[in-house]
Amino acid sequence: MAPMTGAAALDRARAEPLWAQLLADLRRRLDTGEFADAFPGELALVGEYGVSRHTVREALRRLRDEGTVVAGRGRSPRLAEPTEIRQPLGALYSLFSSVEAAGLSQRSVVRTLEVRADGVIAARLQLEESTPLVYLERLRMAGTSPLAVDRVWLPERIAAPLLDVDLTHTALYTELARSCGVTLTGGREDIRAVVPSAAERDLLAVGPDVAAFAIERLGLLGTEPVEWRHTLVRGDRFSVTSDFSSRGGYRLGLAR
């Protein structure tokens, strides 16, 4: 059966607000490619759905917040170009900065912030297995959609002040410098493609057909390892980039 095209009737008897019904139907039409040539303006949607301009504006605001459409003052809404968060290779980057550079608002949902011992991670940081570590787990949001699950371990002797910091709207490296007096100077990073587990797909709000990047980072302060980070980031919204030259080139490594 061919997918239905055109506007679906909205039901005023339903408990669901009209703007939410309109938003769902616009998403349906977007998914079918109905607006590939042009996205309708506010007045066109008012007439097509028989709703108020306020209802249309609320639905469009949601589409704008999630990066689906772009609309400026006095201009008709239009489809946004696909948003891609790009990270540079060979640089000590911040996911916070990269999301904002893509024109999206960012925030984090802090799932865990505590002190714990982890012998495997401590060994990676060249510490005794029983060394207390500050563990931070965050769900990173880009716009209104999940982007990544970020897990970080740092020695408690360095990172203890982070336990009292609100990490919802700030970059970890900014707070490390501000609250702990620590600025990383370099490190090593490995990136590989993975298939997320069912639980990870739920967190990232992706289907089984979307792969992810697993990024593992060892952050250094001089020659001392002070950060181990594991980030699982959606493959449909993220890419890594590298500059290269005929003189310096760039290096590719085999997965181990």
C-alpha positions in Angstrom: 0.0 0.0 0.0 1.4 3.4 -1.0 1.9 5.9 1.9 -0.8 8.5 2.4 0.1 11.9 1.0 -1.3 15.3 2.0 -2.6 16.5 5.3 -4.3 14.1 7.7 -7.4 15.3 9.5 -6.8 16.4 13.1 -9.1 15.2 15.8 -10.3 17.9 18.1 -12.0 15.3 20.4 -8.7 13.7 21.3 -6.8 14.7 24.5 -3.6 15.2 22.5 -3.2 18.9 21.7 -3.7 20.0 18.1 -0.1 21.2 17.8 1.1 17.7 18.8 -1.1 16.1 16.2 0.0 18.5 13.6 3.7 17.9 14.5 3.2 14.2 14.2 1.6 14.5 10.8 4.3 16.9 9.5 6.9 14.4 10.6 5.0 11.7 8.7 5.0 13.8 5.6 8.6 14.7 6.0 9.5 11.0 6.3 7.8 10.3 3.0 9.7 13.0 1.2 6.6 15.0 0.5 8.3 18.3 1.2 11.5 17.6 -0.8 10.9 20.5 -3.2 9.6 23.1 -0.7 8.2 23.3 2.8 4.8 25.0 3.2 4.6 28.4 4.9 2.5 29.1 8.0 -0.6 30.4 6.2 -0.5 27.4 3.8 -0.5 25.1 6.8 -3.3 27.0 8.6 -5.5 26.6 5.5 -4.5 23.0 4.9 -5.2 21.8 8.4 -7.9 24.2 9.5 -6.1 25.3 12.7 -5.0 28.6 14.2 -1.7 30.2 13.4 -0.7 29.7 17.0 -1.1 25.9 16.6 1.0 26.0 13.4 3.7 28.1 15.0 4.0 25.7 18.0 4.5 22.7 15.7 7.0 24.6 13.6 8.9 25.7 16.8 9.3 22.0 17.7 10.6 21.2 14.2 12.9 24.2 14.4 14.3 23.2 17.8 15.2 19.7 16.6 16.9 21.1 13.5 14.4 19.8 10.9 13.3 23.2 9.6 14.8 26.7 9.6 12.7 29.8 9.9 13.7 33.4 10.5 11.7 36.5 11.2 9.6 37.4 8.2 10.8 34.3 6.2 8.9 31.2 5.3 10.1 28.0 6.9 12.4 25.7 4.9 14.0 22.3 5.3 17.3 22.5 7.1 20.4 20.9 5.7 21.3 17.7 7.5 23.2 18.6 10.6 26.5 16.8 11.0 28.7 17.1 14.1 32.3 17.0 12.9 35.3 16.3 15.1 38.9 16.9 14.0 41.5 14.2 14.2 44.7 15.1 15.9 43.2 17.8 18.2 42.2 17.8 21.8 38.6 18.7 21.0 35.5 19.1 23.1 32.2 17.6 22.0 30.5 20.6 23.7 32.3 23.0 21.3 31.6 20.8 18.2 27.9 20.6 18.9 27.7 24.4 19.3 29.8 24.9 16.2 27.2 23.0 14.3 24.6 25.6 15.3 22.8 23.3 17.9 22.1 23.9 21.5 23.8 21.3 23.8 23.0 20.0 27.2 23.8 16.9 29.2 21.7 14.6 31.3 24.0 13.5 34.1 23.2 9.8 34.8 26.0 9.1 37.3 28.5 11.3 39.1 30.3 9.4 42.0 33.5 8.1 43.4 34.2 4.4 42.6 37.1 1.9 42.2 37.7 0.2 38.9 40.8 -1.9 38.6 40.7 -2.1 34.8 40.4 1.6 34.4 42.9 2.4 37.1 45.5 0.2 35.3 44.9 2.2 32.1 45.6 5.3 34.1 48.8 3.6 35.5 47.3 3.7 39.0 46.9 1.1 41.7 43.7 -1.0 41.2 42.1 0.3 44.4 42.7 4.0 43.6 39.4 6.0 44.0 38.2 7.5 40.7 35.6 10.1 39.9 33.1 8.5 37.4 30.9 10.6 35.3 28.3 9.3 32.9 26.3 11.7 30.7 23.8 11.5 27.9 24.8 14.2 25.5 22.1 16.1 23.7 22.4 18.0 20.4 19.3 20.2 20.0 16.5 18.0 21.3 17.9 14.7 20.2 20.4 12.4 22.0 23.9 12.4 20.4 26.2 10.4 22.6 26.6 8.4 25.8 29.8 9.7 27.5 31.6 7.9 30.3 34.7 9.4 32.0 37.0 8.3 34.8 39.5 10.6 36.5 41.6 10.2 39.6 39.7 11.5 42.7 42.8 13.4 44.0 42.5 15.6 40.9 38.8 15.6 40.1 37.1 15.6 43.5 35.8 19.2 43.0 33.8 18.1 40.0 31.4 16.2 42.4 29.9 19.6 43.4 29.6 21.0 39.8 26.5 21.1 37.7 27.7 19.5 34.5 24.4 19.9 32.6 25.4 22.9 30.5 29.1 23.0 30.6 32.1 21.3 29.0 34.0 18.9 31.2 37.4 20.3 30.2 36.2 23.8 31.1 35.3 22.7 34.6 38.5 20.7 35.0 40.4 23.9 34.4 38.1 26.1 36.5 37.4 23.9 39.4 40.4 21.5 39.5 43.2 23.6 37.9 43.9 20.9 35.4 44.3 21.4 31.7 45.0 18.4 29.5 47.9 18.7 27.2 47.4 15.8 24.9 46.6 12.1 24.7 45.6 9.2 22.5 42.3 8.3 20.9 40.9 5.2 19.2 37.7 5.3 17.1 35.9 2.3 15.8 32.5 1.4 14.4 30.2 -0.7 16.6 26.7 -2.0 16.7 25.0 -0.5 19.8 23.2 -2.8 22.2 19.4 -2.6 22.6 19.8 -0.6 25.8 22.3 1.8 24.1 19.9 2.2 21.1 17.1 3.2 23.6 19.4 5.8 25.2 20.4 7.2 21.8 16.9 7.0 20.3 18.1 5.1 17.2 16.8 2.1 15.4 18.7 -1.2 14.8 19.9 0.1 11.4 22.0 2.9 12.8 25.6 2.1 13.8 27.7 4.1 16.2 31.2 5.2 16.8 33.0 4.0 20.0 35.6 6.5 21.0 38.2 5.7 23.6 40.5 8.5 24.9 43.4 8.5 27.2 44.0 12.1 28.3 47.4 13.3 29.5 48.7 16.0 31.7 52.2 16.2 30.4 53.2 12.6 30.5 50.8 11.6 33.3 47.5 9.8 32.3 44.6 11.6 34.1 41.5 10.8 32.0 40.0 7.6 30.5 36.9 8.3 28.4 34.6 6.0 26.5 32.0 7.8 24.2 29.4 6.1 22.2 28.2 8.5 19.5 25.5 8.1 16.9 27.0 7.3 13.5 24.2 9.1 11.6 25.1 12.5 13.2 28.8 12.4 13.6 31.9 12.3 11.5 35.7 12.7 12.0 37.8 14.8 9.8 41.5 15.2 9.1 43.7 17.6 7.2 46.7 16.1 5.4 49.5 17.2 3.1 51.9 15.6 0.7 54.7 16.3 3.2 53.2 15.4 6.5 50.5 12.9 5.3 48.3 11.2 7.9 48.4 7.8 9.6 45.8 5.0 9.6 46.0 2.2 12.1 44.7 -1.3 12.0 42.1 -2.3 14.7 43.6 -4.4 17.4 
